[in-house]
Amino acid sequence: MITEGNYLLVWPQARALLDEVWYVEVDEHTRLERLIARHMAYGRSRAEAEGRAFGSDQRNAELIAASRAGADLIVRSDER
């Protein structure tokens, strides 16, 4: 079985159930562009989208990034 999720390495109980975890890392600029675009696609204004992306979403991204050392493989994407 294959699953995906941002918090799989944050939650020890989830990590313990998985044979292998890959962490996909995208450069920060691309991550933010995609996130803002996704918020706007759901009807938020650019200002609202940026507010979320640089606010609570950023805090979550930092939490998730701090867990990357627990991954079996780190895949880096240089897309821009």
GIGI-V782781 format. One record per pair of residues at least 6 apart in sequence whose C-alpha atoms are under 6 Angstrom apart, sorted by the first residue. I is the first residue (numbers start at 1). J is the second residue. Records with the same first field share a line. If there is no record, write none. Layout:
I->J  J
This chain:
8->14  15
9->15  67
10->67
21->71  72
22->71  72  73  74
23->71  74
24->74  75
25->75  76
26->77
30->80
36->49  50
39->49
